[in-house]
Amino acid sequence: MNKFSPETLEFQKKVIERSGIGNETYVPTGMHTIPADHSHNSTMEEVEAVFFSVVENLFTKHKINPKSIDILVTNCSVVCPTPSLAAMIINKFGFRSNVMSYNLSGMGCSAGMLSISLVTSLLRVHKNSMALVLSMESICSNPYFGNDKSMLVANCLFRMGGAAILLSNRPQDKEIAKYELQHIVRTHLGSKDAAYKCVVQDVDDEGQVGVSLSRTLLQVAGEALKTNIATLGPLVLPYSEQIKFALSSAWKKIWPPSRKRGTYVPDFRKSFDHFCIHAGGKTVINVIKERLILKDRDVEASKMTLYRFGNTSSSSTWYSLSYLEAKGRVKRGDRVWQLSFGSGFKCNSVVWKCISKIELENSNAWFDRIHRYPVEMPELISFL
C-alpha cells in the first residue's frame, strides 16, 4: 500500500465504490499478502487453481476421459509461460500425444469468444472430435503500483475466475448437448490508432508496467459494436426489423435533416431471448444497454455477474450464462447472445440455441446463492 500516494489511494477507493462490484469477489492468494506477491510462482499458483479446478469439475460432471479430448484451446491474456498453459493442462491430466493444442495470449477480454471461433473452425475440418476451451485472466501477474490514473482502473475492476467449455461435433453428443452454436461474428478495429491504443499494456513515466484504459474506450466500444451488429443483424433479425433499418439508413441519405435523429436501432429482443454482455464494468453494461435499447432484465445477468464475481475478463459471459441457467430462464429453443469486447480493439458476438432442458446443477457457479439474486446495486458500495 505504501507504493501509492494518498491521491491515488483515494482515486482507487472512488473507482471501487462506483464500480458495481460487490464484496464477495475473489482475488488470488498472492494478492492477500503484504506486500502483494506477484512473482512467477504466485502467478502460476493462481492459474493452476483456476484451470485445474474447472477442468476437474467438467470431467467429473460429464465422465470425460482426458484422452478423449481431440482439441485444446487455452486463453489467458497477460500470462504466457514456457511451456504453455495448454501444455500444463496436457501434463496435468494426461491428454493424448496427438491432441491439437493452442494457447492464446494478449487477446484481452474477448479471448473467450475468439477461442470458440478457433475451435469452430477446427471442428469443421476434424470430424467426430471433442474440444475443450479454457478461459481465464491472471490478477497476480499484472498489478500496477504507479500513480497513472489510466492504469489504476484495472487494479479496481479485475477479479479471479475462469471457465471450461466442452464442444463437440460427434453425432452421439447432440442428445446431451445444452446448446447448438448458430453464429459467430468477429470485429477488429485494430487498423485505427484510437482503437488500437485504447487498451494497452504500457510503461508509465516512473517505469511501472500497467494496462492503460483510455478515456475513449466507451466511444471505441460503441463503434466496434455498431460494426459488429451491422454484420450480425442480417443473420438474426426478422425481415421486419431489417426493412426498418434499411429504410432509416436510406432516408438519412435522401434527407440530410433526418440525420439528427440518428439511425434506427433494430430491436434485437425480437431475435434473442437472453443477453450475456461482457461484465467489464457498470458503465460498459449501461452503455451497451442504451445503445441496443434493452430492458433492465436483459442486462440483469451481466450486472449480477459484475457484482458477484467482478470483471473476470474472457470468462465473464459464461458466468452470465450460468446465472440465467441457475434462474431457470433458459428454455429449449431459446437463443442466447454472448457479446464480448477486448483490447485491439475487438467486439465479438456468439449466438447459441438451447437444444435441451436446463437443470440447476451443483457445478453451477451460482448454485449455492442464486436465491439471493438479483440484488439492488447501490450507487456507492461500501467495503469493510
Secondary structure as GFF3:
##gff-version 3
##sequence-region A 1 384
A	DSSP	alpha_helix	6	17	.	.	.	ID=ss1
A	DSSP	three_ten_helix	29	32	.	.	.	ID=ss2
A	DSSP	alpha_helix	40	62	.	.	.	ID=ss3
A	DSSP	three_ten_helix	66	68	.	.	.	ID=ss4
A	DSSP	beta_strand	71	75	.	.	.	ID=ss5
A	DSSP	alpha_helix	85	93	.	.	.	ID=ss6
A	DSSP	beta_strand	100	104	.	.	.	ID=ss7
A	DSSP	three_ten_helix	108	110	.	.	.	ID=ss8
A	DSSP	alpha_helix	111	125	.	.	.	ID=ss9
A	DSSP	beta_strand	130	136	.	.	.	ID=ss10
A	DSSP	alpha_helix	149	157	.	.	.	ID=ss11
A	DSSP	beta_strand	162	168	.	.	.	ID=ss12
A	DSSP	three_ten_helix	171	173	.	.	.	ID=ss13
A	DSSP	beta_strand	179	188	.	.	.	ID=ss14
A	DSSP	alpha_helix	193	196	.	.	.	ID=ss15
A	DSSP	beta_strand	199	203	.	.	.	ID=ss16
A	DSSP	beta_strand	209	213	.	.	.	ID=ss17
A	DSSP	alpha_helix	217	236	.	.	.	ID=ss18
A	DSSP	alpha_helix	239	254	.	.	.	ID=ss19
A	DSSP	three_ten_helix	256	261	.	.	.	ID=ss20
A	DSSP	three_ten_helix	268	270	.	.	.	ID=ss21
A	DSSP	beta_strand	274	277	.	.	.	ID=ss22
A	DSSP	alpha_helix	282	292	.	.	.	ID=ss23
A	DSSP	three_ten_helix	296	299	.	.	.	ID=ss24
A	DSSP	alpha_helix	300	309	.	.	.	ID=ss25
A	DSSP	three_ten_helix	313	315	.	.	.	ID=ss26
A	DSSP	alpha_helix	316	326	.	.	.	ID=ss27
A	DSSP	beta_strand	335	342	.	.	.	ID=ss28
A	DSSP	beta_strand	346	354	.	.	.	ID=ss29
A	DSSP	three_ten_helix	370	372	.	.	.	ID=ss30
###
